[in-house]
């Protein structure tokens, strides 16, 4: 089932938590951020998927988004890149 969710306050708090972890990991890797960094849309959508317990899969054709997914401090859903096959996604 495909579900479109409005971004609410719970999602915003979760996005802040997840983005904090992403920024920390990127800083460990040497990235520099301006004083006023924004939370990217990828992280906002990941926050919704993480917060909503009935979501098991995040489906996207954006392979670059998977790089953010992989450094999230935690997640309880599986990222499925539809530009790759089942085996490449680890869904054998």
Secondary structure, DSSP 8 states (H G I E B T S, - for coil): --------HHHHHHHHHHHHHHHHHHHHTT----SS----HHHHHHHHHHHSTT--EEEES-HHHHHHHHHSS--SSEEEETTS-TTTTT--
